[in-house]
Amino acid sequence: MEKIDAVIFDMDGVLIDSEPIYMHHVLSFYERFGIHVPYEEVVKLAGSSNEASWQMMASWWKEAIDPKELEQLYETIMQGEEEVVFADIVNPYVRYILPRLRERGIKTAIASSSPMSAIHAMMQQCQLSNSFDLVVTGRDFPFSKPDPAIYLHTV
């Protein structure tokens, strides 16, 4: 049996169950502008890179809009929305598995498309700040997941 030296975790959907909350925020944003986006479309955002998500969301807008412009509008409009409380959505097995990996000398890392500020907020709120040897955001690479650069860098 091969020895495992390290485990790389994604944040959204693995360490925390954030996708339903983010999807609710996206639907709420479009509803404010009278735009109906089918839930089946919003589900496609899960696991997409930041760039791909904004391109997809721009395609749902009522007229042509630059994805960066839409992102700025979203940030402005949704600034007052209820913040995600990461401790409420932490995967229940995370607090079980991380200490066991550490006990076995297995290195742990986060490789996430989320912004570093969100990753650090999650680690703090979930009391996981000392649980990872490395934290990497896909925003530091020209292409985010599924491009392998973030994983190759993390390894």
DSSP file (Angstrom, degrees, kcal/mol; ACC not computed):
  #  RESIDUE AA STRUCTURE BP1 BP2  ACC     N-H-->O    O-->H-N    N-H-->O    O-->H-N    TCO  KAPPA ALPHA  PHI   PSI    X-CA   Y-CA   Z-CA
    1    1 A M              0   0    0      0, 0.0     2,-0.1     0, 0.0     0, 0.0   0.000 360.0 360.0 360.0 133.3    0.0    0.0    0.0
    2    2 A E        -     0   0    0      1,-0.1     2,-0.4     0, 0.0     0, 0.0  -0.441 360.0-117.3 -74.0 145.8    1.3    3.4   -1.0
    3    3 A K        -     0   0    0     -2,-0.1     2,-0.6     1,-0.0    -1,-0.1  -0.668  21.6-133.6 -82.1 135.3    1.9    6.0    1.8
    4    4 A I        +     0   0    0     -2,-0.4     3,-0.1     1,-0.2   103,-0.0  -0.805  24.7 178.1 -89.7 123.9   -0.2    9.1    1.5
    5    5 A D        +     0   0    0     -2,-0.6   102,-2.5     1,-0.3     2,-0.3   0.749  62.6   5.5 -95.8 -29.0    2.0   12.2    2.0
    6    6 A A  E     -a  107   0A   0    100,-0.2     2,-0.4     2,-0.0    -1,-0.3  -0.993  52.6-149.6-155.6 155.3   -0.6   15.0    1.5
    7    7 A V  E     -a  108   0A   0    100,-2.2   102,-2.0    -2,-0.3     2,-0.5  -0.999  13.3-154.6-130.3 129.5   -4.3   15.6    1.0
    8    8 A I  E     -a  109   0A   0     -2,-0.4     2,-0.3   100,-0.2   102,-0.2  -0.912  13.6-163.7-106.2 126.6   -5.6   18.7   -1.0
    9    9 A F  E     -a  110   0A   0    100,-3.2   102,-2.8    -2,-0.5     2,-0.2  -0.833  13.6-141.3-108.6 145.2   -9.0   19.9   -0.1
   10   10 A D      > -     0   0    0     -2,-0.3     5,-0.9   100,-0.2   102,-0.2  -0.641  15.4-143.8 -87.6 160.6  -11.3   22.2   -2.0
   11   11 A M  T >>>S+     0   0    0     -2,-0.2     5,-2.3     3,-0.2     3,-1.3   0.925  77.4  61.1 -90.1 -65.8  -13.3   24.7    0.1
   12   12 A D  B 345S+c   16   0B   0      1,-0.3     5,-0.2     3,-0.2    -1,-0.1  -0.487 122.2   4.6 -72.2 120.6  -16.7   25.1   -1.4
   13   13 A G  T 345S+     0   0    0      3,-3.0    -1,-0.3    -2,-0.4     4,-0.2   0.267 134.5  50.5  92.4 -11.7  -18.6   21.8   -1.5
   14   14 A V  T <45S+     0   0    0     -3,-1.3    -3,-0.2     2,-0.3    -2,-0.2   0.672 120.7  20.8-119.3 -65.6  -15.9   19.9    0.4
   15   15 A L  T  <<S+     0   0    0     -4,-0.9    76,-3.1    -5,-0.9     2,-0.3   0.878 138.2  18.7 -74.0 -36.9  -14.9   21.7    3.6
   16   16 A I  B   <S-cD  12  90B   0     -5,-2.3    -3,-3.0    74,-0.3     2,-1.1  -0.949  72.4-128.5-132.1 153.8  -18.1   23.7    3.7
   17   17 A D        +     0   0    0     72,-2.9     4,-0.3    -2,-0.3    -5,-0.1  -0.592  56.8 138.2 -98.6  69.9  -21.5   23.2    2.0
   18   18 A S    >>  +     0   0    0     -2,-1.1     4,-2.4     1,-0.2     3,-0.7   0.669  39.9  88.5 -91.1 -19.1  -21.7   26.8    0.6
   19   19 A E  H 3> S+     0   0    0     -3,-0.3     4,-2.6     1,-0.2     5,-0.2   0.874  86.3  51.7 -54.7 -45.8  -23.1   26.2   -2.9
   20   20 A P  H 3> S+     0   0    0      0, 0.0     4,-1.9     0, 0.0    -1,-0.2   0.876 112.3  47.7 -59.9 -35.1  -26.8   26.4   -1.9
   21   21 A I  H <> S+     0   0    0     -3,-0.7     4,-2.1    -4,-0.3    -2,-0.2   0.932 112.3  47.5 -70.6 -45.5  -26.2   29.7   -0.2
   22   22 A Y  H  X S+     0   0    0     -4,-2.4     4,-2.1     1,-0.2    -1,-0.2   0.893 111.5  51.9 -61.9 -39.0  -24.2   31.2   -3.1
   23   23 A M  H  X S+     0   0    0     -4,-2.6     4,-2.5    -5,-0.3    -1,-0.2   0.904 107.3  52.3 -64.7 -40.8  -26.9   30.0   -5.5
   24   24 A H  H  X S+     0   0    0     -4,-1.9     4,-2.5    -5,-0.2    -1,-0.2   0.911 108.9  50.8 -59.8 -42.4  -29.6   31.7   -3.4
   25   25 A H  H  X S+     0   0    0     -4,-2.1     4,-2.2     2,-0.2    -2,-0.2   0.897 109.9  49.6 -63.6 -40.2  -27.6   34.9   -3.5
   26   26 A V  H  X S+     0   0    0     -4,-2.1     4,-2.1     2,-0.2     5,-0.2   0.942 112.1  47.1 -64.5 -47.4  -27.3   34.7   -7.3
   27   27 A L  H  X S+     0   0    0     -4,-2.5     4,-2.3     1,-0.2    -2,-0.2   0.908 112.0  51.3 -60.1 -41.9  -31.1   34.1   -7.8
   28   28 A S  H  X S+     0   0    0     -4,-2.5     4,-1.6    -5,-0.2    -1,-0.2   0.894 107.6  53.3 -62.0 -41.7  -31.9   36.9   -5.4
   29   29 A F  H  X S+     0   0    0     -4,-2.2     4,-0.5     1,-0.2     3,-0.3   0.944 111.7  43.7 -59.1 -50.5  -29.6   39.3   -7.4
   30   30 A Y  H ><>S+     0   0    0     -4,-2.1     5,-2.5     1,-0.2     3,-1.2   0.871 108.3  58.2 -66.6 -37.0  -31.3   38.6  -10.7
   31   31 A E  H ><5S+     0   0    0     -4,-2.3     3,-1.8     1,-0.3    -1,-0.2   0.852  96.9  63.3 -60.6 -34.2  -34.8   38.8   -9.1
   32   32 A R  H 3<5S+     0   0    0     -4,-1.6    -1,-0.3    -3,-0.3    -2,-0.2   0.762 108.0  42.7 -60.7 -24.5  -34.0   42.3   -8.0
   33   33 A F  T <<5S-     0   0    0     -3,-1.2    -1,-0.3    -4,-0.5    -2,-0.2   0.235 120.4-108.2-105.8  11.3  -33.7   43.2  -11.7
   34   34 A G  T < 5S+     0   0    0     -3,-1.8     2,-0.6     1,-0.2    -3,-0.2   0.747  73.5 139.8  70.7  23.8  -36.8   41.2  -12.8
   35   35 A I      < -     0   0    0     -5,-2.5     2,-0.6    -6,-0.1    -1,-0.2  -0.890  42.8-149.6-105.3 123.2  -34.7   38.6  -14.5
   36   36 A H        -     0   0    0     -2,-0.6    -9,-0.0    -3,-0.1    -5,-0.0  -0.818  15.4-177.6 -92.9 120.8  -35.8   35.0  -14.1
   37   37 A V        -     0   0    0     -2,-0.6     5,-0.1   -10,-0.1    -6,-0.1  -0.977  29.9-120.0-115.7 121.2  -32.9   32.5  -14.2
   38   38 A P    >>  -     0   0    0      0, 0.0     4,-1.7     0, 0.0     3,-1.4  -0.301  17.1-125.8 -59.9 140.8  -33.9   28.9  -13.9
   39   39 A Y  H 3> S+     0   0    0      1,-0.3     4,-2.2     2,-0.2     5,-0.2   0.850 110.1  63.9 -55.0 -36.1  -32.4   27.1  -10.9
   40   40 A E  H 34 S+     0   0    0      1,-0.2     4,-0.5     2,-0.2    -1,-0.3   0.809 103.5  48.2 -60.7 -30.0  -31.0   24.5  -13.3
   41   41 A E  H X4 S+     0   0    0     -3,-1.4     3,-1.0     2,-0.2     4,-0.3   0.906 109.1  51.3 -74.7 -43.7  -28.8   27.2  -14.9
   42   42 A V  H >< S+     0   0    0     -4,-1.7     3,-1.9     1,-0.3     4,-0.4   0.850 100.6  63.5 -63.6 -34.3  -27.6   28.5  -11.5
   43   43 A V  G >< S+     0   0    0     -4,-2.2     3,-1.4     1,-0.3    -1,-0.3   0.801  89.8  69.1 -59.5 -29.0  -26.6   25.0  -10.5
   44   44 A K  G <  S+     0   0    0     -3,-1.0    -1,-0.3    -4,-0.5    -2,-0.2   0.682  85.4  69.7 -65.4 -17.0  -24.1   25.0  -13.4
   45   45 A L  G X  S+     0   0    0     -3,-1.9     3,-2.5    -4,-0.3    -1,-0.3   0.797  72.8 107.4 -69.8 -27.6  -22.0   27.7  -11.5
   46   46 A A  T <  S+     0   0    0     -3,-1.4     3,-0.1    -4,-0.4   -33,-0.0  -0.296  93.4   4.3 -57.5 124.7  -21.0   25.1   -8.9
   47   47 A G  T 3  S+     0   0    0      1,-0.3    -1,-0.3    -2,-0.1     2,-0.1   0.388  99.0 132.8  82.5  -3.9  -17.4   24.2   -9.3
   48   48 A S    <   -     0   0    0     -3,-2.5    -1,-0.3     1,-0.1    97,-0.1  -0.427  62.7-104.0 -76.8 154.1  -16.8   26.8  -12.1
   49   49 A S     >  -     0   0    0     96,-0.3     4,-2.6    95,-0.2     5,-0.2  -0.306  33.4-107.6 -68.2 162.5  -13.9   29.1  -12.1
   50   50 A N  H  > S+     0   0    0      1,-0.2     4,-2.1     2,-0.2     5,-0.2   0.926 120.8  47.6 -57.2 -47.0  -14.5   32.7  -11.1
   51   51 A E  H  > S+     0   0    0      1,-0.2     4,-2.0     2,-0.2    -1,-0.2   0.925 112.6  47.6 -62.8 -46.2  -14.0   33.8  -14.7
   52   52 A A  H  > S+     0   0    0      1,-0.2     4,-2.4     2,-0.2    -1,-0.2   0.878 110.0  54.2 -64.1 -37.5  -16.3   31.2  -16.1
   53   53 A S  H  X S+     0   0    0     -4,-2.6     4,-2.8     1,-0.2    -1,-0.2   0.931 109.6  46.0 -62.3 -46.4  -19.0   32.0  -13.5
   54   54 A W  H  X S+     0   0    0     -4,-2.1     4,-2.2     2,-0.2    -1,-0.2   0.853 112.0  51.8 -68.4 -33.0  -19.1   35.7  -14.4
   55   55 A Q  H  X S+     0   0    0     -4,-2.0     4,-1.4     2,-0.2    -1,-0.2   0.925 112.5  45.6 -65.7 -43.4  -19.2   34.9  -18.1
   56   56 A M  H  X S+     0   0    0     -4,-2.4     4,-0.7     1,-0.2     3,-0.3   0.930 113.4  49.3 -64.2 -45.1  -22.1   32.5  -17.6
   57   57 A M  H >< S+     0   0    0     -4,-2.8     3,-0.9     1,-0.2     4,-0.4   0.866 107.3  55.3 -64.3 -35.6  -23.9   35.1  -15.3
   58   58 A A  H >< S+     0   0    0     -4,-2.2     3,-1.0     1,-0.2    -1,-0.2   0.835 100.3  60.4 -64.8 -31.9  -23.4   37.8  -17.9
   59   59 A S  H 3< S+     0   0    0     -4,-1.4    -1,-0.2    -3,-0.3    -2,-0.2   0.727 101.7  53.8 -68.8 -19.6  -25.1   35.6  -20.5
   60   60 A W  T << S+     0   0    0     -3,-0.9    -1,-0.2    -4,-0.7    -2,-0.2   0.582  85.8 109.4 -87.3 -11.2  -28.2   35.7  -18.3
   61   61 A W  S <  S-     0   0    0     -3,-1.0     4,-0.1    -4,-0.4    -3,-0.0  -0.237  81.7-114.9 -68.4 157.2  -28.3   39.5  -18.2
   62   62 A K  S    S+     0   0    0      2,-0.1     2,-0.3   -29,-0.1    -1,-0.1   0.717  95.7  11.4 -69.0 -22.3  -31.1   41.3  -20.0
   63   63 A E  S    S-     0   0    0     -5,-0.1    -2,-0.1     0, 0.0     2,-0.1  -0.901 106.5 -61.1-143.9 173.4  -28.6   42.9  -22.4
   64   64 A A        +     0   0    0     -2,-0.3     2,-0.3    -5,-0.0    -5,-0.1  -0.352  60.4 169.6 -61.0 132.1  -25.0   42.6  -23.3
   65   65 A I        -     0   0    0     -7,-0.2    -4,-0.1    -4,-0.1    -1,-0.0  -0.995  37.9-112.6-146.3 140.0  -22.8   43.3  -20.3
   66   66 A D     >  -     0   0    0     -2,-0.3     4,-2.4     1,-0.1     3,-0.3  -0.530  27.2-128.8 -69.2 134.4  -19.1   42.8  -19.6
   67   67 A P  H  > S+     0   0    0      0, 0.0     4,-2.3     0, 0.0    -1,-0.1   0.852 109.6  52.4 -54.9 -36.6  -18.6   40.1  -17.0
   68   68 A K  H  > S+     0   0    0      2,-0.2     4,-2.0     1,-0.2     5,-0.1   0.889 109.2  49.6 -66.8 -38.5  -16.3   42.4  -15.0
   69   69 A E  H  > S+     0   0    0     -3,-0.3     4,-2.2     2,-0.2    -1,-0.2   0.900 111.1  49.4 -65.8 -40.9  -19.0   45.1  -15.0
   70   70 A L  H  X S+     0   0    0     -4,-2.4     4,-3.0     2,-0.2    -2,-0.2   0.905 108.4  53.5 -64.4 -41.4  -21.5   42.6  -13.9
   71   71 A E  H  X S+     0   0    0     -4,-2.3     4,-2.6    -5,-0.2    -2,-0.2   0.913 109.6  48.0 -59.9 -43.2  -19.2   41.4  -11.1
   72   72 A Q  H  X S+     0   0    0     -4,-2.0     4,-2.1     2,-0.2    -1,-0.2   0.909 112.7  48.5 -64.3 -42.3  -18.8   45.0   -9.8
   73   73 A L  H  X S+     0   0    0     -4,-2.2     4,-2.9     2,-0.2     5,-0.3   0.928 111.7  49.9 -62.6 -45.2  -22.6   45.5  -10.0
   74   74 A Y  H  X S+     0   0    0     -4,-3.0     4,-3.1     1,-0.2    -2,-0.2   0.933 110.4  49.4 -58.7 -48.2  -23.2   42.3   -8.1
   75   75 A E  H  X S+     0   0    0     -4,-2.6     4,-0.5     1,-0.2    -1,-0.2   0.895 114.2  46.2 -60.3 -40.4  -20.7   43.3   -5.4
   76   76 A T  H >< S+     0   0    0     -4,-2.1     3,-0.5    -5,-0.2     4,-0.3   0.944 118.3  40.5 -66.6 -49.0  -22.3   46.7   -5.0
   77   77 A I  H >< S+     0   0    0     -4,-2.9     3,-0.6     1,-0.2    -2,-0.2   0.895 119.5  43.7 -68.1 -42.3  -25.9   45.4   -4.9
   78   78 A M  H >< S+     0   0    0     -4,-3.1     3,-1.6    -5,-0.3    -1,-0.2   0.425  82.7 100.2 -89.0   2.5  -25.2   42.3   -2.7
   79   79 A Q  T << S+     0   0    0     -3,-0.5    -1,-0.2    -4,-0.5    -2,-0.1   0.850  84.8  48.2 -55.9 -36.4  -23.0   44.1   -0.2
   80   80 A G  T <  S+     0   0    0     -3,-0.6    -1,-0.3    -4,-0.3    -2,-0.1   0.533  87.5 115.5 -83.7  -6.5  -25.8   44.4    2.2
   81   81 A E  S <  S-     0   0    0     -3,-1.6     2,-0.1     1,-0.2    -3,-0.0  -0.209  83.6 -82.9 -62.1 154.9  -26.8   40.7    1.9
   82   82 A E        -     0   0    0      1,-0.1    -1,-0.2     3,-0.0     2,-0.1  -0.372  50.8-119.2 -58.8 129.0  -26.5   38.5    4.9
   83   83 A E        -     0   0    0     -3,-0.1     2,-0.4     1,-0.1    -1,-0.1  -0.390  27.9-103.9 -71.4 149.4  -23.0   37.2    5.2
   84   84 A V        -     0   0    0     -2,-0.1     2,-1.0     1,-0.1     3,-0.1  -0.589  24.4-146.8 -72.7 128.2  -22.3   33.5    5.1
   85   85 A V    >>  -     0   0    0     -2,-0.4     3,-1.5     1,-0.2     4,-0.5  -0.842  12.4-167.0 -96.5  99.1  -21.6   32.1    8.5
   86   86 A F  G >4 S+     0   0    0     -2,-1.0     3,-1.4     1,-0.3     4,-0.4   0.820  80.9  64.4 -60.4 -33.8  -19.1   29.4    7.6
   87   87 A A  G 34 S+     0   0    0      1,-0.3     3,-0.5     2,-0.2    -1,-0.3   0.791  99.1  56.2 -61.9 -25.8  -19.3   27.7   11.0
   88   88 A D  G <4 S+     0   0    0     -3,-1.5    -1,-0.3     1,-0.2    -2,-0.2   0.686 114.2  37.6 -77.3 -18.1  -22.9   26.9   10.2
   89   89 A I  S << S+     0   0    0     -3,-1.4   -72,-2.9    -4,-0.5    -1,-0.2   0.199  80.0 133.7-122.0  15.8  -22.1   25.1    7.0
   90   90 A V  B     -D   16   0B   0     -3,-0.5   -74,-0.3    -4,-0.4   -75,-0.1  -0.453  68.0-105.5 -67.5 138.2  -18.9   23.3    7.8
   91   91 A N    >>  -     0   0    0    -76,-3.1     3,-1.7     1,-0.2     4,-0.6  -0.480  28.5-133.2 -61.3 127.1  -18.9   19.7    6.7
   92   92 A P  T 34 S+     0   0    0      0, 0.0     4,-0.2     0, 0.0     3,-0.2   0.726 101.9  56.0 -61.8 -21.5  -19.3   17.7    9.9
   93   93 A Y  T >> S+     0   0    0      1,-0.2     4,-2.9     2,-0.1     3,-0.5   0.625  87.1  79.6 -85.6 -12.6  -16.5   15.2    9.0
   94   94 A V  H <> S+     0   0    0     -3,-1.7     4,-2.2     1,-0.3    -1,-0.2   0.925  92.0  49.3 -60.5 -45.8  -13.9   18.0    8.6
   95   95 A R  H 3< S+     0   0    0     -4,-0.6    -1,-0.3    -3,-0.2    -2,-0.1   0.693 115.2  47.1 -69.5 -16.4  -13.3   18.4   12.3
   96   96 A Y  H <> S+     0   0    0     -3,-0.5     4,-0.8    -4,-0.2    -2,-0.2   0.893 116.0  39.6 -85.2 -48.0  -12.9   14.6   12.5
   97   97 A I  H  X S+     0   0    0     -4,-2.9     4,-2.2     1,-0.2     5,-0.2   0.876 104.8  62.6 -77.1 -39.2  -10.6   14.0    9.6
   98   98 A L  H  X S+     0   0    0     -4,-2.2     4,-2.2    -5,-0.2    -1,-0.2   0.913 104.5  46.5 -59.2 -47.2   -8.2   16.9    9.8
   99   99 A P  H  > S+     0   0    0      0, 0.0     4,-2.4     0, 0.0    -1,-0.2   0.871 112.0  53.0 -63.0 -33.1   -6.7   16.1   13.3
  100  100 A R  H  X S+     0   0    0     -4,-0.8     4,-1.3     2,-0.2    -2,-0.2   0.874 108.0  49.4 -69.8 -36.6   -6.3   12.4   12.2
  101  101 A L  H  <>S+     0   0    0     -4,-2.2     5,-2.6     2,-0.2     3,-0.3   0.928 111.6  49.5 -64.3 -44.0   -4.4   13.4    9.1
  102  102 A R  H ><5S+     0   0    0     -4,-2.2     3,-1.8     1,-0.2    -2,-0.2   0.911 106.8  55.5 -61.3 -43.5   -2.2   15.6   11.3
  103  103 A E  H 3<5S+     0   0    0     -4,-2.4    -1,-0.2     1,-0.3    -2,-0.2   0.823 108.2  49.6 -58.4 -32.1   -1.6   12.8   13.8
  104  104 A R  T 3<5S-     0   0    0     -4,-1.3    -1,-0.3    -3,-0.3    -2,-0.2   0.391 118.5-112.5 -89.5   3.0   -0.4   10.6   10.9
  105  105 A G  T < 5 +     0   0    0     -3,-1.8     2,-0.5     1,-0.3    -3,-0.2   0.707  64.6 152.0  74.7  19.9    2.0   13.3    9.7
  106  106 A I      < -     0   0    0     -5,-2.6    -1,-0.3    -6,-0.2  -100,-0.2  -0.737  43.3-128.6 -88.0 126.4    0.0   13.9    6.5
  107  107 A K  E     -a    6   0A   0   -102,-2.5  -100,-2.2    -2,-0.5     2,-0.4  -0.408  23.7-156.1 -70.8 148.2    0.3   17.4    5.1
  108  108 A T  E     +a    7   0A   0   -102,-0.2    25,-2.7    -2,-0.1    26,-1.1  -0.964  14.0 174.6-129.5 147.0   -2.9   19.2    4.3
  109  109 A A  E     -ab   8 134A   0   -102,-2.0  -100,-3.2    -2,-0.4     2,-0.5  -0.972  25.1-134.9-144.9 157.7   -3.7   22.0    1.9
  110  110 A I  E     -ab   9 135A   0     24,-2.0    26,-2.7    -2,-0.3     2,-0.5  -0.975  16.5-177.8-112.1 131.1   -6.6   24.0    0.5
  111  111 A A  E     + b   0 136A   0   -102,-2.8     2,-0.3    -2,-0.5    26,-0.2  -0.914  24.7 160.6-126.2 101.3   -6.8   24.6   -3.2
  112  112 A S  E     - b   0 137A   0     24,-2.4    26,-3.0    -2,-0.5    27,-0.3  -0.896  49.6-142.0-128.9 149.9   -9.8   26.8   -3.8
  113  113 A S  S    S+     0   0    0     -2,-0.3   -63,-0.2    24,-0.2    24,-0.1   0.591  76.7 104.0 -79.8 -12.3  -11.2   29.1   -6.5
  114  114 A S  S    S-     0   0    0      1,-0.1    25,-0.4     2,-0.1    24,-0.2  -0.261  86.7 -91.2 -67.4 156.3  -12.6   31.3   -3.7
  115  115 A P    >>  -     0   0    0      0, 0.0     4,-2.0     0, 0.0     3,-0.7  -0.355  34.6-115.3 -65.8 151.5  -10.8   34.6   -2.8
  116  116 A M  H 3> S+     0   0    0      1,-0.2     4,-2.8     2,-0.2     5,-0.2   0.842 115.4  59.8 -57.8 -34.9   -8.2   34.3   -0.1
  117  117 A S  H 3> S+     0   0    0      1,-0.2     4,-2.0     2,-0.2    -1,-0.2   0.896 107.1  45.9 -61.7 -39.4  -10.2   36.6    2.2
  118  118 A A  H <> S+     0   0    0     -3,-0.7     4,-2.5     2,-0.2    -1,-0.2   0.885 111.8  51.6 -70.0 -38.7  -13.1   34.1    2.0
  119  119 A I  H  X S+     0   0    0     -4,-2.0     4,-2.5     2,-0.2    -2,-0.2   0.938 112.4  45.4 -63.3 -45.9  -10.8   31.1    2.6
  120  120 A H  H  X S+     0   0    0     -4,-2.8     4,-2.4     2,-0.2    -1,-0.2   0.887 111.8  52.1 -65.8 -38.3   -9.2   32.8    5.7
  121  121 A A  H  X S+     0   0    0     -4,-2.0     4,-2.8    -5,-0.2     5,-0.2   0.915 110.6  48.8 -62.7 -42.4  -12.7   33.8    7.0
  122  122 A M  H  X S+     0   0    0     -4,-2.5     4,-2.4     1,-0.2    -2,-0.2   0.937 111.2  49.0 -61.9 -47.0  -13.8   30.2    6.7
  123  123 A M  H  <>S+     0   0    0     -4,-2.5     5,-3.6     1,-0.2     6,-0.8   0.902 115.0  45.0 -61.8 -40.6  -10.7   28.8    8.5
  124  124 A Q  H ><5S+     0   0    0     -4,-2.4     3,-1.3     3,-0.2    -2,-0.2   0.957 115.0  45.7 -67.9 -50.4  -11.2   31.3   11.3
  125  125 A Q  H 3<5S+     0   0    0     -4,-2.8    -2,-0.2     1,-0.3    -1,-0.2   0.838 117.3  44.6 -63.2 -33.1  -14.9   30.9   11.8
  126  126 A C  T 3<5S-     0   0    0     -4,-2.4    -1,-0.3    -5,-0.2    -2,-0.2   0.363 111.9-119.5 -93.1   5.2  -14.6   27.1   11.6
  127  127 A Q  T < 5S+     0   0    0     -3,-1.3    -3,-0.2    -4,-0.2    -4,-0.1   0.916  78.9 122.5  56.7  47.3  -11.6   27.1   13.9
  128  128 A L    > < +     0   0    0     -5,-3.6     3,-2.2    -6,-0.2     4,-0.3   0.183  24.1 116.8-118.8  13.2   -9.4   25.5   11.3
  129  129 A S  T 3  S+     0   0    0     -6,-0.8     3,-0.4     1,-0.3    -5,-0.1   0.793  83.1  40.6 -57.8 -31.1   -6.7   28.1   11.1
  130  130 A N  T 3  S+     0   0    0      1,-0.2    -1,-0.3    -7,-0.2    -2,-0.1   0.203  96.3  84.8-100.5  15.7   -4.0   25.7   12.3
  131  131 A S  S <  S+     0   0    0     -3,-2.2     2,-0.4    -8,-0.1    -1,-0.2   0.558  79.3  64.3 -95.5  -8.9   -5.2   22.7   10.3
  132  132 A F        -     0   0    0     -3,-0.4   -23,-0.2    -4,-0.3     3,-0.1  -0.940  53.6-160.9-126.1 139.4   -3.6   23.4    6.9
  133  133 A D  S    S+     0   0    0    -25,-2.7     2,-0.3    -2,-0.4   -24,-0.2   0.717  86.1  17.4 -82.6 -23.8    0.1   23.5    5.8
  134  134 A L  E     -b  109   0A   0    -26,-1.1   -24,-2.0     2,-0.0     2,-0.4  -0.995  59.4-164.6-151.7 141.2   -0.7   25.5    2.7
  135  135 A V  E     +b  110   0A   0     -2,-0.3     2,-0.4   -26,-0.2   -24,-0.2  -0.995  15.3 179.9-130.4 126.2   -3.6   27.5    1.4
  136  136 A V  E     -b  111   0A   0    -26,-2.7   -24,-2.4    -2,-0.4     2,-0.4  -0.982  13.9-154.1-130.9 136.4   -3.8   28.4   -2.3
  137  137 A T  E >   -b  112   0A   0     -2,-0.4     3,-1.6   -26,-0.2   -24,-0.2  -0.904  18.2-138.5-108.7 139.3   -6.4   30.4   -4.2
  138  138 A G  G >  S+     0   0    0    -26,-3.0     3,-1.6    -2,-0.4   -25,-0.2   0.634  96.3  80.3 -66.0 -13.8   -7.0   29.9   -7.9
  139  139 A R  G 3  S+     0   0    0    -25,-0.4    -1,-0.3   -27,-0.3   -26,-0.1   0.623  82.5  64.4 -70.7 -10.6   -7.2   33.7   -8.3
  140  140 A D  G <  S+     0   0    0     -3,-1.6    -1,-0.3     3,-0.1    -2,-0.1   0.347  95.5  71.9 -90.6   5.7   -3.4   33.7   -8.3
  141  141 A F  S <  S-     0   0    0     -3,-1.6     3,-0.1     1,-0.1     9,-0.0  -0.884  85.8-121.7-122.3 151.5   -3.3   31.8  -11.6
  142  142 A P  S    S+     0   0    0      0, 0.0     2,-0.4     0, 0.0    -1,-0.1   0.870 104.4  28.3 -58.5 -35.8   -4.1   32.8  -15.1
  143  143 A F  S    S-     0   0    0     -3,-0.0     7,-0.2   -92,-0.0     6,-0.1  -0.987  78.1-151.5-128.2 137.1   -6.7   30.0  -15.3
  144  144 A S    >   -     0   0    0     -2,-0.4     3,-2.0     1,-0.2   -95,-0.2  -0.299  46.8 -10.4 -94.9-175.9   -8.6   28.6  -12.4
  145  145 A K  T 3  S+     0   0    0      1,-0.4   -96,-0.3   -97,-0.1    -1,-0.2  -0.192 118.9  38.1 -53.3 142.8  -10.0   25.1  -12.0
  146  146 A P  T 3  S+     0   0    0      0, 0.0    -1,-0.4     0, 0.0   -98,-0.0  -0.973  98.8  95.0 -86.5   6.1  -10.4   22.8  -13.8
  147  147 A D  S X  S-     0   0    0     -3,-2.0     3,-0.7     1,-0.1     4,-0.3  -0.375  77.8-134.4 -54.8 134.9   -7.0   23.9  -15.1
  148  148 A P  T 3> S+     0   0    0      0, 0.0     4,-2.8     0, 0.0     3,-0.4   0.530  81.9  96.9 -76.0  -4.4   -4.4   21.8  -13.2
  149  149 A A  H 3> S+     0   0    0      1,-0.2     4,-2.6     2,-0.2     5,-0.2   0.881  82.3  51.1 -54.9 -43.1   -2.0   24.7  -12.4
  150  150 A I  H <> S+     0   0    0     -3,-0.7     4,-2.0    -7,-0.2    -1,-0.2   0.889 114.1  44.5 -62.8 -38.3   -3.5   25.2   -8.9
  151  151 A Y  H  > S+     0   0    0     -3,-0.4     4,-2.7    -4,-0.3    -2,-0.2   0.905 113.0  49.7 -72.8 -41.6   -3.1   21.5   -8.1
  152  152 A L  H  < S+     0   0    0     -4,-2.8    -2,-0.2     1,-0.2    -1,-0.2   0.915 113.4  47.3 -63.4 -42.1    0.4   21.3   -9.6
  153  153 A H  H  < S+     0   0    0     -4,-2.6    -1,-0.2    -5,-0.3    -2,-0.2   0.915 112.7  49.2 -63.0 -43.9    1.5   24.3   -7.6
  154  154 A T  H  <        0   0    0     -4,-2.0    -2,-0.2     1,-0.3    -1,-0.2   0.893 360.0 360.0 -65.4 -40.7   -0.1   23.0   -4.4
  155  155 A V     <        0   0    0     -4,-2.7    -1,-0.3    -5,-0.1    -2,-0.2   0.518 360.0 360.0 -63.4 360.0    1.6   19.6   -4.8
